[in-house]
């Protein structure tokens, strides 16, 4: 690597331009930004000291990306218009590549200059819409606009490949795509400059063992460590990233600027009667959710939504760990959720009320304006009492996907439901209040899923067995076919009795007796007795009515009944039997022929139906309980469960 040595035009100290792409070097002696031009060196002005943090990165650090070695040779710092600072590290590769490694809120993004294909035009800054896709930056995938804003250059060190001017403002847009794609559009140039890359982890760059640097925290003087309003002592948990502090003693909202505390205003009292359950400074680890690292509560707020004239409140706790960044712990109706940011590009929309994320389907639950009612502690942005965003919640218990939208920013986050016991264990405390209602993403922990699955499995086995046994149980055999002719009777109330010829019955087989008579708008009543020939005793009696009526009423034809009916009885002992048939009929003055048929081994569904009902009782009750639980959940939603 060739090195160009020169003298600082401000202090005459030695400086070096180590990379051919370097435009500006920050003089290590006087902190002047020295620009290299074709006519010499220009002094662009003094640069502020770098706001030190616990970042594991530093100048001179060497790494590897996809087999290519690189070195961090420069660093610039930018301030967000809503507060907060992020770093952009200048990475010089051994093969000539020039990359930028952005570090913000515990995440890292490696990007490179992207020359756009001919015909691809980037929308101007004013026409950008947060949440909308932009095509053409990536060859195959669209990129979603996550944020648009204005950055202010505040500090730098080392070598910079662009003309760094302290205090200069520039418009930008951040985009994301599937597969951790990430892009930044820099509107400082015309046409805009595009940088494309992806979100990376330290281990991807060969830095798996890096730890947060043990650097001196940015601290205010002893006098300014006290609240400028009430003089109470304040101790910042994340002094290098804090933008706003709310004094817990006098409810003053303070601005943190250049290590000074500045009084802004006195906060209005919280309208929420419930007090914070957790205190600032408490630490907790939530296992894999926090990579087994402890996180510290550094701030807390009360937020609200108003739906149909009624206001609902909840608490949110800001958690911080320099290795992880910022997370949230949300406490609503005594339910808890651990909330972490997600890449919006990984979310796909199925319909207006359904989205998909990591294979799960999420249904819309709420869409309302969320308002900040009260704050205490410290925050990484310039929080304001009364600030509001559009908040949309989609649920797939035990998860909830939340989207917060403003005109310039879109943030998606994933909430993981935590039980009260899990929160108590994480913080090492007891006696947290128990839930009152069903939470939007509260999982059903009853026995319904087990019993429903068990019941469906048992019913499926029953159906299979019934199908397999059907050929063996349906061997129907006709043992008697005979027509009995009953003579007419002069007395309409008279009955006639006839006997059938003998027939043989087998044991352990059910019996069906069928009677057919030529009724025509009339009826026949048959009382049938089965008599054992050997014992000459009646062993079973059944009644078989046969009736058939028809006619025309109001121009429509109707019928009722039929000329055939049957009756079933259970099995009888093996033997010879006859039928004793006693008949009475409406037209008794005419003879009556009756066709009789006796069958054995009739396939019957009664046992199957009884078994089906018995097996279905438990899963049905479990299903009812599960359905009641879901009804209670969706009663609190702006949308029906059918959505």
Secondary structure by P-SEA (a helix, b strand, c coil): cbbbbbbccccccccccccccccccccccccccccccccccccccccccccccccccccccccccccbbbbbcbbbbbbccccbbbbbbbbbbccbbbbbbbbcccbbbbbcccccccccccccccccccccccccccccbbbbbcbbbbbbbccccccccccccccbbbbbbbbbbccbbbbbbbcccccbbbbbbbbbccccccccccccccccccccccccccccccccbbbbcccccccbbbccccbbbbbbcccbbbbccccccccccccccccccbbbbcccccccbbbbbccccccccccccbbbbbbbbbbbbccccbbbbbbccccccbbbbbcccccccccccbbbcccbbbbbccbbbbbbcccccccccccccccccbbbbbbcccbbbbbbbcccbbbbbbbbbbcaaaaaaaacccccccccccccccccccaaaaaaaaaaaaaaaaaaaaaaaccccccccccccbbbbbbbbccccbbbbbbcccccccccbbbbbbbbccccccbbbbbbbbbccccccccbbbbbbbbbbbbbcccbbbbcccccccccccccccbbbbbbbbbbcccccbbbbbbbbbbcccccaaaaaaaaaaaaaaaaaaaaaaaaaaaaaaccccccccc
